[in-house]
Amino acid sequence: MTSYAIVGASRGIGLEYVRQLAGRPDSTVFAIVRNAAKSTHLQAATKGLKNVHILEAEVTDYSTLEKAAKRISDVTGGKLDCLIHNAARMEPVPVMKGFDDYPSMDELDADFIVSYKINALGVIHSISAFLSLLRAAPTKKIVVISTAGADPTFVRKAGIANMSAYGMTKAAALIATTKYAVKLQDEGFIVVSMSPGLVDTTGTIGEKGDPEMRTLILGAAEVFKKKGVSLGAETPEQSVSAQLKLVDGLKPSDNGLFLAHTGGEYRA
Ligand SMILES: NC(=O)c1ccc[n+]([C@@H]2O[C@H](COP(=O)([O-])OP(=O)(O)OC[C@H]3O[C@@H](n4cnc5c(N)ncnc54)[C@H](OP(=O)(O)O)[C@@H]3O)[C@@H](O)[C@H]2O)c1
């Protein structure tokens, strides 16, 4: 059996990872969410599946991740093959804000710190909590879902001055992931960041999806195209199936890379 922990599995890309991995008969999937009862899309998608375990953790609260690691250990006998850290602060209003969109500098500071705790420190908390389990398995793969928005060349080419806290804190996560790759290199780990592309995850917002957000995402793809940045919106199924091909094929020389879901190192 190959064991996977997906952190941020309630909806969107994380949910799709659970769905696709659960379809593999030789896999055990730990879907880690903030609130299991409210993760209705996940509950519906995994109902009756024996190889999916839903666990609760909040990435800003390290003790909850430690408890999730203990629960995984109880099921697997102390091992975890692959960690996929996907959780991020994605609520549209804070994500879209630029530097001038705050009533005061104190409010900017407070909001950026919220994003930093989830998007940057959350990665460190998650890797650290599961590290002893990952060390005990032969696979030793850690995948952190990143974004083109953490890359200065993409930000410049696409002309994105807003999404400030999101971009800055995801860039911090990219460096944190790279540091772990360097730190764990000699132990045989493969630690990578993965850009998922532009993914229309609006189908799992709320109970019935969010058509307005969908229009915004499709509009963003058109704007990028006009600026010469090719980034068409994909379905979660398309993006995650491409990501999983890369995760399956990760090799030691990939350690530390920022990969594009389409293959190879991410380039804007
Ligand atoms: N969609 C895109 O086009 C796109 C593009 C580039 C990169 N990404 C990256 O892909 C990843 C997933 O994005 P998505 O579009 O699938 O977003 P999404 O549908 O909004 O899902 C975000 C997930 O993160 C979880 N989460 C948020 N804060 C958390 C916390 N404090 N502790 C634990 N879990 C938390 C959410 O759980 P709750 O349900 O509890 O809120 C949810 O499961 C993110 O890392 C994002 O930066 C997405």
The ligand as a MOL file (V3000), in Angstrom:
LIG
                    3D

  0  0  0     0  0            999 V3000
M  V30 BEGIN CTAB
M  V30 COUNTS 48 52 0 0 0
M  V30 BEGIN ATOM
M  V30 1 N -7.1170 27.3230 -8.3370 0
M  V30 2 C -6.0900 27.8710 -8.9580 0
M  V30 3 O -6.2030 28.3870 -10.0890 0
M  V30 4 C -4.7350 27.8720 -8.3250 0
M  V30 5 C -3.6940 28.4500 -9.0550 0
M  V30 6 C -2.4190 28.4400 -8.5080 0
M  V30 7 C -2.2060 27.8510 -7.2820 0
M  V30 8 N -3.2500 27.3060 -6.5880 0 CHG=1
M  V30 9 C -2.9240 26.6870 -5.2950 0
M  V30 10 O -3.6120 25.4560 -5.1930 0
M  V30 11 C -3.9420 25.1960 -3.8240 0
M  V30 12 C -5.4110 24.8670 -3.7080 0
M  V30 13 O -6.1640 25.9110 -4.2550 0
M  V30 14 P -7.7010 25.7210 -4.6650 0
M  V30 15 O -7.9440 26.6100 -5.8090 0
M  V30 16 O -8.0300 24.2930 -4.7460 0 CHG=-1
M  V30 17 O -8.4120 26.3930 -3.3860 0
M  V30 18 P -9.7360 26.0550 -2.5860 0
M  V30 19 O -10.7040 25.3040 -3.4190 0
M  V30 20 O -10.1710 27.3420 -1.9790 0
M  V30 21 O -9.1930 25.0910 -1.4210 0
M  V30 22 C -8.3510 25.5790 -0.4150 0
M  V30 23 C -8.1760 24.4750 0.6010 0
M  V30 24 O -7.3000 24.9360 1.6410 0
M  V30 25 C -7.9310 24.6690 2.9060 0
M  V30 26 N -7.4840 25.6040 3.9230 0
M  V30 27 C -7.5460 26.9560 3.8850 0
M  V30 28 N -7.0470 27.4670 5.0170 0
M  V30 29 C -6.6690 26.4100 5.7990 0
M  V30 30 C -6.1010 26.2800 7.0880 0
M  V30 31 N -5.8270 27.3740 7.8220 0
M  V30 32 N -5.8470 25.0370 7.5820 0
M  V30 33 C -6.1470 23.9400 6.8460 0
M  V30 34 N -6.6940 23.9920 5.6110 0
M  V30 35 C -6.9580 25.2170 5.1050 0
M  V30 36 C -9.4130 24.8250 2.6050 0
M  V30 37 O -10.1710 24.2190 3.6360 0
M  V30 38 P -11.6060 24.7620 4.1360 0
M  V30 39 O -12.6300 24.0880 3.2630 0
M  V30 40 O -11.6640 24.3610 5.5490 0
M  V30 41 O -11.6130 26.2570 3.9510 0
M  V30 42 C -9.4920 24.0950 1.2720 0
M  V30 43 O -9.5100 22.7000 1.4600 0
M  V30 44 C -3.5060 26.4190 -3.0290 0
M  V30 45 O -2.2490 26.1570 -2.4500 0
M  V30 46 C -3.3690 27.5030 -4.0860 0
M  V30 47 O -2.4160 28.4780 -3.7410 0
M  V30 48 C -4.5130 27.3100 -7.0740 0
M  V30 END ATOM
M  V30 BEGIN BOND
M  V30 1 1 1 2
M  V30 2 2 2 3
M  V30 3 1 2 4
M  V30 4 1 4 5
M  V30 5 2 4 48
M  V30 6 2 5 6
M  V30 7 1 6 7
M  V30 8 2 7 8
M  V30 9 1 8 9
M  V30 10 1 8 48
M  V30 11 1 9 10
M  V30 12 1 9 46
M  V30 13 1 10 11
M  V30 14 1 11 12
M  V30 15 1 11 44
M  V30 16 1 12 13
M  V30 17 1 13 14
M  V30 18 2 14 15
M  V30 19 1 14 16
M  V30 20 1 14 17
M  V30 21 1 17 18
M  V30 22 2 18 19
M  V30 23 1 18 20
M  V30 24 1 18 21
M  V30 25 1 21 22
M  V30 26 1 22 23
M  V30 27 1 23 24
M  V30 28 1 23 42
M  V30 29 1 24 25
M  V30 30 1 25 26
M  V30 31 1 25 36
M  V30 32 1 26 27
M  V30 33 1 26 35
M  V30 34 2 27 28
M  V30 35 1 28 29
M  V30 36 1 29 30
M  V30 37 2 29 35
M  V30 38 1 30 31
M  V30 39 2 30 32
M  V30 40 1 32 33
M  V30 41 2 33 34
M  V30 42 1 34 35
M  V30 43 1 36 37
M  V30 44 1 36 42
M  V30 45 1 37 38
M  V30 46 2 38 39
M  V30 47 1 38 40
M  V30 48 1 38 41
M  V30 49 1 42 43
M  V30 50 1 44 45
M  V30 51 1 44 46
M  V30 52 1 46 47
M  V30 END BOND
M  V30 END CTAB
M  END
